[in-house]
Amino acid sequence: MSASGGTKAIVAALAANLAIAVAKFVAFLFSGSSSMLAESVHSLADSGNQALLLLGGKRAQREATPQHPFGYGRERYIYAFLVSIVLFSVGGMFALYEGYEKIKHPHELEHWYWPVGVLVFAIIAEGFSFRTAIKESNTTRGTKSWKEFVRHAKAPELPVVLLEDFGALVGLVLALGGVGLALLTGDGVWDGIGTLCIGILLIVIALILAAETKSLLLGESAGPEVVGKIETALAAGGTVTGIIHMRTLHLGPEELLVAAKISVRHDGTATEIAAAIDAAETRIREAVPIARVIYLEPDIYSKTEAAKGADREATPGGPVPAADDH
């Protein structure tokens, strides 16, 4: 996995969640707190999620095969989607079930200092993991807001870890609130309510992750900035007079397919046009190194054909600078 995949953030989150899961489960055994049980399962699920992300990054590095000629870069998207399913089913649904059972059959907490102490420890550990994820994300986020970064990031690992860590911190606060109110009032129902809130939070985060990774799985184009660089690189040659239409597709976070129909001079020889296409591919790769697969189709721009309609796929014309009609 490349550095942009946030391996450091994943490893930090994995280490924190494994330690926290053990501590929470011990606290549940001593106190009987359903919030602690829900949180221990949540941390265990998060640990599995980070393991899935690491596995997806490893499998995505496999070489292309005749059956999969564009490689396995999208495996990272598949495993990120699996993470959202695990977070929903194991984390969210289990917490909802435990919360319902605790509200239906409340009982007083025992050895309250165990859950409180573990929750404080977990908040510190999750805070460290969240800080690492933020630091790693800032190296690629640029000027984007956090919302834009999560929505438009092509590498799924960092947004997944960010949302998981954020959800974990909020969940810990909810668990601490539920345990605290249960202790103050002597009513274990508050512990169940805190558990229900944790379940709802996890399901919301899982749905957000599922929506974002589904978009990546379906295939997203390059961002506007990258598209602009490709268009500039294409038009820089003298033989290429314009771009009739162009499509980009992410084959993986660091693999981009570029397909374009370009207009060339009508008096160019086959040798000149072939040389111009080779030069254009070189310029594109220099401007956008992740453009691994490039297909360029030469054509003669025609005002007459362009005037037939706005469909840039159906007609060879498009909104390019006017050229002589041939």
Disulfide bonds with the S-S distance in Angstrom:
none
